Amino acid sequence: MPGIGIVSHILITNMRKPLLSHKVIIACLGAIAFLSYMVYGHHMFLSGMNPFTALVFSFPTLVITIPATIIVLI
């Protein structure tokens, strides 16, 4: 997580353009941090996990792409 913040700050400084919204970046970083704790189960597909449980762990894996995309596009 600190790497994303550092890289975004360095890029904005070098481009000499203001960031569109600091609040959006902070919210997206928080969402990524929260969702990253929930996606550990997608590594256990071969462990004999219940299919419903695999579905529960797959959903945050897909949802985490939304705040990551917002950070890249802003």
N, C-alpha and C positions, 0 to 999 in steps of 0.2 A: 503494500500500500504506500509506503513512503516514496517508493520509486516513481509511482505515477504522479504524485504531487510534485516531486523534484523535477521530473522531466517536463511536466506542463508549465512549471514556473520558469524553467530555463528557456523553453521554446517561446513563451510569451515575452520574456525579457529580450531575447534575440530578435524577435519579429518587430519589437517596438510598437505593438498594438495592444490596446487594453483588453483584458479578459471580459467576455460578455456578461458573465454572472459568477461571482465567487460562491454565492449560495447554492447554485446548481451543482458546481463542482464538489462542494463539501457534501451535499446531499447524495450525489452519485458515489462518492468515495465511501460514505457511510453505508449505502445500500450494497456496494460491492463487499465491504467488510462483513456485513451481516449475512449476506447470501453465501459468502465463501465458507462460513462455518456450517452451512446446511448442505453443501454439495459433496461432502466427503464420501457419501454412499455410492456415488456413481463409479467409484473405483472397485466396488465389490460385486459387480454383476456376475462374476464367475464363481462366487462363493456359495451359491445355492440360496440366494435371497428370494424371498417371496416376491412374485411379480407385482403385487400392489405396492410393496415397499420400494421396489425399483422404480415404479412410476412416481412415487412421492419424492424420491431423490432426483429423478430426471427433471422435474418441473423447475426447481431452483437453478439447475444447471443451464436450462434454456433461458430463464428469466434474467440471469446475471449478465447476459449479453446486452440488455437494454441500457443499464447505466454505463457500461463500458463503451458502448457506441456513442452515447451522449457526450462522454468525456472526450472521445476522439474527435467528434464533430464540432465541439465548442472550441 
